[in-house]
Amino acid sequence: MTSPHPVDTRLPWHRLLIFGIQHVLIMYTGCVTVPLVFGAAAGLDKSTVGMLISADLLVAGAITVVQSLGLGKFAGAKLPIITGATFVAMSPMILIAKEYGLPAVYGSMLLGGLLGLALAWPFAMIVRFFPPLVTGTVLTVVGISLIGVAGGLIVGTDPKAESFGSISNIVLATVVLLIALVCTVLGRGVWSQLGILIALIAGVLIAIPMGLISLDGVSGAAWLGAPHPFYFGAPEFPITAVVAMSIVMAVVFAESTASMLALGEITGKKVGRADIARGLAGDGLSAILAGVFNSFIDTVFNQNVGAVAQTRVYSRYVTAVSGGLLILLGLLPRFGAIVAAVPKPVVGGVGLVLFATIAVIGIDTLRKADLSDRVNLTIIAVAIGIGLVPVLTKGMFDKFPSAAEILLNSGITLAAATAFLLNLLFNHTRVGDLARGAIESATAKPEPQDPITT
């Protein structure tokens, strides 16, 4: 009798539970940071942010179970996958919220998910158009763009406010950042992986005597309950918001594809086009559920991919247990309310580490592209430059139509579109061959002349 592949192996229940809990602890901070940062940037009260956290955990858990166990031939890669809220959608969501309101955020996410679900199989066939050159560029811009969001959480967003640039808040964020640094660099094994979570907890403990903790919204939160569908009202579908969220889905697809292929290499499980397509369908399903339950688009969490490689526990039933635990946490609204009480400077401190790490991952991804090729180097430079212009030059597109600002002010959207189109033009058409030929001609050294014949 042939033994099952390690990915399909069912471990004893106690090992399933232990390793499942470990996966949740590894991904938890990154997952809840998205609703914390988005809620703060959108000006939501703590009880509403608590609801977002519960919805976030619930949807992440459901999609993790789908990706681990599969949903027939419809969705799920059947790999040891942990999913969670992606930071890629953060900036577009904030811009859409400010321009059109929260119903438009979740309406555009819902349509983006439906489009993603429809395009999962075709995308699996054209994934070659999203090489490391494109995904690395986008991740680099994502990380750099979000650093400003973390800074806003630390110092505030209103320069006229009395608390703006508070020294105590800056010191608190710095201490949190240093704790994360020490734990991550000097810690061993799981302690290193939990460095961000330890820093978050330490920051909360330090903030208590500083009077920065307010538990006003906790007592009113129920112990048990499910997120309310369309909490912010009937969804709305502004065309520019839908376009922006559709571009986000394409980037998430590219990122998830790379992670699934990496898992295939780590576990020794052959990952075919059908597996990728079902995995991408899971991403699309996450956006649909997020649009209904006021959550966030999910992607494969790379820190958990790293945990699979490090522990060599390849069973997809372990991650399925993690998904069940996340669903349980999502059904505890009071738990979400407690997390929402974390002070903004603490979130900003860990956010600096998380967002800068995304940028570093992007840079590492770009190393897989051929940077000795001047055309590739120029594509990356132009895409990053265009993507960071609206981030670093505030108000640049203020005179444009308000509808266009959602696309133009989103550095992530601009970087993704620019990198994709330039890569398509210069690496998949004859234009690239002509450009490289011209560069070679311009840089070629002249042949040395024979003094006798001259």
C-alpha positions in Angstrom: 0.0 0.0 0.0 1.4 3.4 -1.0 1.8 5.8 1.8 0.1 9.2 1.3 2.2 12.3 0.4 3.3 14.3 3.5 0.9 17.1 2.4 -2.0 14.6 2.6 -0.9 13.0 5.9 -3.2 13.2 8.9 -1.3 13.7 12.1 -2.5 12.7 15.6 -5.0 15.2 16.9 -2.7 16.7 19.6 0.0 17.4 17.0 -2.6 18.9 14.7 -3.7 21.2 17.4 -0.2 22.3 18.6 1.1 23.0 15.1 -2.3 24.6 14.2 -2.0 27.0 17.1 1.6 27.8 16.1 0.5 28.9 12.6 -2.2 31.1 14.1 0.3 32.8 16.4 2.8 33.4 13.5 0.2 35.0 11.2 -2.0 36.7 13.8 -0.3 40.1 14.1 0.0 40.6 10.4 -3.6 39.7 9.9 -5.1 42.0 12.5 -2.8 44.8 11.7 -4.7 45.4 8.4 -8.0 46.2 10.1 -6.3 48.2 12.8 -4.5 50.4 10.4 -7.4 50.7 8.0 -9.8 51.5 10.8 -7.5 54.2 12.1 -6.9 55.7 8.7 -10.6 55.7 7.9 -11.5 57.4 11.2 -13.6 54.5 12.5 -14.5 54.2 16.2 -13.1 51.3 18.3 -16.2 49.2 18.3 -16.4 49.3 14.5 -12.7 48.4 14.3 -13.4 45.5 16.6 -16.1 44.3 14.2 -13.6 44.6 11.3 -11.1 42.4 13.2 -13.8 39.7 13.9 -14.8 39.7 10.2 -11.2 39.6 9.2 -10.4 36.6 11.3 -13.6 34.8 10.3 -13.0 35.2 6.5 -9.3 34.4 6.8 -10.2 31.2 8.7 -12.9 30.2 6.2 -10.5 30.7 3.2 -7.7 28.9 5.0 -9.9 25.9 5.4 -10.9 26.1 1.7 -7.3 26.3 0.6 -6.2 23.5 2.8 -9.0 21.0 2.2 -10.4 22.2 -1.1 -14.0 23.0 -2.1 -14.4 20.2 -4.7 -13.0 21.2 -8.1 -14.1 24.7 -7.6 -11.6 26.3 -5.2 -8.7 25.5 -2.9 -5.2 24.4 -3.7 -5.2 21.6 -1.2 -1.8 22.7 0.2 -0.7 23.7 3.7 -1.8 27.3 3.2 -2.6 30.0 5.8 -4.3 33.0 4.4 -4.8 36.5 5.8 -5.6 40.1 4.9 -3.2 41.5 2.3 -1.5 44.9 2.7 -1.7 45.4 -1.1 -5.3 46.5 -0.9 -4.7 48.9 2.0 -3.9 52.2 0.2 -6.7 51.8 -2.5 -9.2 51.0 0.3 -8.2 54.1 2.2 -8.5 56.3 -0.9 -11.9 54.8 -1.9 -13.2 55.3 1.7 -12.2 58.9 1.7 -13.6 59.7 -1.8 -16.8 57.5 -1.9 -17.3 56.0 1.6 -17.2 52.5 3.0 -20.1 51.1 0.9 -18.0 51.8 -2.1 -15.0 50.1 -0.5 -16.9 46.8 0.0 -18.9 47.1 -3.2 -15.7 47.4 -5.3 -14.2 44.6 -3.4 -17.2 42.4 -4.0 -17.1 43.0 -7.8 -13.3 42.6 -7.8 -13.8 39.2 -6.2 -16.4 38.2 -8.7 -14.1 39.2 -11.5 -11.2 37.4 -9.8 -13.3 34.2 -9.5 -14.2 34.4 -13.2 -10.6 34.9 -14.2 -8.8 32.4 -11.9 -8.4 29.7 -14.5 -7.4 32.1 -17.4 -5.0 33.9 -15.0 -3.3 30.5 -14.2 -2.5 30.3 -17.9 -1.0 33.8 -18.2 0.9 33.9 -14.9 4.1 34.2 -17.0 3.2 37.9 -17.6 3.6 38.5 -13.8 7.2 37.6 -13.2 9.4 38.7 -10.3 10.1 41.9 -12.2 6.4 42.9 -11.8 5.6 41.4 -8.4 8.8 42.6 -6.8 8.2 46.2 -8.0 4.7 46.2 -6.6 5.7 44.8 -3.2 8.5 47.3 -2.9 6.1 50.2 -3.6 3.5 48.7 -1.2 6.0 48.6 1.6 7.4 52.1 1.1 3.9 53.5 0.6 2.6 52.1 3.9 5.4 53.4 6.0 3.7 56.8 5.8 0.5 55.2 7.2 2.5 53.8 10.1 4.0 57.2 10.7 0.5 58.8 10.8 -0.5 56.3 13.5 2.5 57.3 15.6 2.5 61.1 15.3 -1.1 61.7 14.2 -2.6 63.0 10.9 -3.7 66.5 12.0 -0.8 68.9 12.4 -3.1 71.3 14.3 -4.0 68.8 17.0 -2.4 69.3 20.4 -1.3 65.6 20.5 0.3 65.8 17.0 4.0 64.7 17.2 3.7 63.8 20.9 7.1 62.9 22.3 5.6 60.2 24.5 3.9 58.6 21.5 7.1 58.6 19.5 9.1 57.1 22.4 6.5 54.4 22.8 6.6 53.5 19.1 10.4 53.4 19.3 10.4 51.1 22.2 7.9 48.8 20.5 10.1 48.8 17.4 13.2 48.0 19.4 11.5 45.1 21.2 10.4 43.7 17.8 14.0 44.1 16.6 15.6 42.3 19.6 13.1 39.4 19.6 13.3 38.9 15.9 17.0 39.1 15.6 18.1 37.5 18.9 15.2 35.1 19.4 15.4 31.5 18.4 12.8 29.3 16.7 9.2 30.3 17.5 10.3 33.2 19.7 11.9 34.9 16.7 8.7 34.3 14.6 6.6 35.7 17.4 8.7 38.9 17.7 6.1 41.2 16.4 3.3 39.8 18.6 5.6 40.0 21.7 6.4 43.7 20.8 2.6 44.4 20.4 1.8 42.9 23.8 4.8 44.7 25.5 3.6 48.0 23.9 0.1 47.6 25.3 1.6 46.9 28.8 3.7 50.0 28.6 0.8 52.1 27.4 -1.4 51.2 30.4 0.4 53.5 32.9 0.6 56.1 30.2 -3.2 56.3 30.1 -3.4 55.4 26.4 -5.6 52.3 26.8 -9.4 52.8 26.6 -11.7 49.8 27.0 -14.9 51.8 26.5 -16.0 49.6 23.5 -15.1 46.3 25.1 -17.9 46.0 27.7 -20.6 46.6 25.1 -19.3 43.9 22.7 -21.0 40.5 22.9 -19.0 37.4 23.8 -20.4 35.4 20.9 -21.7 36.6 17.5 -21.1 36.8 13.8 -20.2 39.8 11.7 -23.2 41.6 10.2 -23.4 41.4 6.4 -23.2 44.8 4.7 -22.7 46.5 8.0 -22.0 49.9 6.3 -25.1 49.7 4.1 -25.9 48.5 0.6 -22.7 48.2 -1.6 -21.9 50.8 -4.1 -19.8 50.4 -7.3 -18.0 53.5 -8.6 -16.2 52.5 -11.7 -12.8 53.9 -10.7 -13.0 52.1 -7.4 -13.9 48.8 -9.1 -11.0 49.2 -11.5 -8.6 49.9 -8.6 -9.8 46.8 -6.7 -9.6 44.7 -9.9 -5.9 45.7 -10.3 -5.4 44.8 -6.6 -6.8 41.3 -7.3 -4.4 40.8 -10.2 -1.5 41.7 -7.9 -2.8 39.3 -5.2 -3.1 36.6 -7.8 0.5 37.0 -8.8 1.7 37.0 -5.2 -0.4 33.9 -4.3 0.9 32.1 -7.4 4.5 32.6 -6.3 3.7 31.4 -2.8 1.9 28.3 -4.0 4.8 27.3 -6.3 7.2 27.9 -3.4 5.1 25.5 -1.2 5.2 22.9 -4.0 9.0 23.1 -4.0 9.2 23.0 -0.1 6.8 20.0 0.3 7.8 18.1 -2.9 4.2 18.2 -4.0 3.7 18.8 -7.7 1.7 22.0 -8.2 -0.1 22.0 -11.6 -2.0 24.7 -13.4 -5.3 23.3 -12.0 -4.0 23.6 -8.4 -3.0 27.2 -9.0 -6.3 28.0 -10.6 -8.2 26.6 -7.6 -6.0 28.5 -5.3 -6.6 31.7 -7.1 -10.3 31.0 -7.0 -9.9 30.9 -3.2 -8.5 34.4 -3.3 -11.4 35.6 -5.4 -13.8 33.9 -3.0 -12.1 35.7 -0.1 -12.8 39.1 -1.8 -16.5 38.2 -2.3 -16.9 37.1 1.4 -15.0 40.2 2.4 -17.3 42.4 0.4 -20.3 40.9 2.2 -18.9 40.6 5.7 -16.9 43.9 5.8 -13.5 42.2 5.8 -10.4 42.2 3.6 -9.0 40.4 0.6 -6.9 37.4 1.7 -3.6 36.1 0.2 -1.2 33.3 1.1 0.9 34.4 4.2 4.6 34.0 3.3 5.6 33.9 7.0 3.6 30.7 7.3 5.2 29.3 4.1 8.5 29.9 5.9 7.1 28.1 9.0 6.2 25.1 6.8 9.8 25.0 5.5 11.4 25.4 8.9 9.2 22.8 10.9 9.0 20.4 7.9 5.4 19.7 9.0 3.7 19.6 5.5 0.3 18.3 6.4 -2.6 20.5 5.0 -4.7 19.2 7.9 -2.6 21.2 10.3 -3.5 24.5 8.4 -7.1 23.4 8.2 -7.1 23.3 12.1 -5.6 26.8 12.1 -8.4 27.9 9.9 -10.9 26.4 12.3 -9.3 28.3 15.2 -9.4 31.6 13.2 -13.1 31.1 12.6 -13.6 30.5 16.3 -11.8 33.8 17.1 -13.9 35.6 14.5 -17.1 34.5 16.3 -15.9 36.2 19.5 -16.7 40.0 19.1 -15.4 40.9 22.5 -12.1 39.5 21.6 -12.0 41.7 18.5 -13.0 44.7 20.7 -10.0 44.0 23.0 -7.6 44.0 20.1 -9.1 47.2 18.7 -8.1 48.9 22.0 -4.4 48.7 21.1 -3.1 52.3 21.0 -2.2 53.7 17.6 1.5 54.4 18.4 1.9 50.7 19.3 0.3 49.7 16.0 2.4 52.2 14.2 5.6 50.9 15.8 5.0 47.3 14.7 3.6 48.6 11.4 7.0 50.2 10.6 8.6 46.8 10.9 5.9 45.0 9.0 5.7 47.5 6.1 9.4 47.9 5.8 9.7 44.1 5.7 7.2 44.0 2.7 9.5 46.5 0.9 12.6 44.3 1.6 10.7 41.2 0.4 10.0 43.1 -2.8 13.6 44.0 -3.2 14.6 40.4 -2.6 12.0 39.3 -5.3 13.6 41.8 -7.7 16.9 40.0 -7.3 15.3 37.1 -9.3 14.9 39.4 -12.3 17.8 40.0 -14.6 19.0 43.3 -13.3 22.1 43.2 -15.6 19.6 43.8 -18.4 19.3 47.6 -18.8 15.7 47.3 -20.2 14.6 45.4 -17.1 16.4 47.8 -14.8 14.7 50.7 -16.5 11.2 49.1 -16.3 11.7 48.7 -12.5 13.0 52.2 -12.1 10.2 53.8 -14.1 7.5 51.7 -12.3 8.8 52.5 -8.8 9.2 56.2 -9.7 5.7 56.5 -11.0 4.3 54.5 -8.1 6.0 56.6 -5.4 5.2 60.0 -6.9 1.7 60.4 -5.5 3.0 59.0 -2.1 5.8 61.5 -1.8 4.2 64.5 -3.6 0.9 65.1 -1.8 -1.8 66.9 -3.8 -0.1 66.2 -7.1 -3.4 65.1 -8.8 -5.8 67.3 -6.9 -6.8 69.2 -10.0 -7.8 66.0 -11.8 -11.4 64.8 -11.8 -12.1 63.3 -8.4 -13.0 59.9 -9.9 -9.6 59.6 -11.4 -7.8 60.4 -8.1 -8.6 56.9 -6.8 -6.3 55.4 -9.5 -3.8 58.2 -9.7 -3.2 58.7 -6.0 -2.7 55.0 -5.4 1.0 54.3 -5.9 0.3 50.6 -5.7 -2.2 50.7 -8.6 0.1 53.0 -10.7 3.2 50.8 -10.0 1.3 47.6 -10.8 -0.1 48.9 -14.1 3.2 50.5 -15.2 5.3 47.4 -14.4 2.8 45.0 -16.1 2.4 47.1 -19.3 6.2 47.8 -19.7 7.1 44.2 -19.0 4.5 43.2 -21.6 5.9 45.6 -24.1 9.6 45.1 -23.7 9.7 41.4 -22.7 6.9 39.9 -24.8 7.1 41.8 -28.1 9.7 42.7 -30.7 10.0 46.1 -29.2 12.2 44.6 -26.5 14.5 43.0 -29.0 14.8 46.3 -30.9 15.5 48.2 -27.6 18.2 45.7 -26.5 19.7 45.7 -30.0 20.0 49.5 -29.9 21.6 49.4 -26.4 24.1 46.8 -27.5 25.0 49.0 -30.6 25.4 52.1 -28.5 27.6 50.4 -25.9 29.7 48.3 -28.2 33.4 49.1 -28.2 34.8 50.0 -31.6 37.1 47.3 -33.2 40.8 48.2 -32.9 42.2 49.2 -36.3 45.3 47.7 -37.9 47.9 50.4 -38.2 49.3 48.8 -41.3 46.1 48.9 -43.3 45.2 52.4 -42.1 
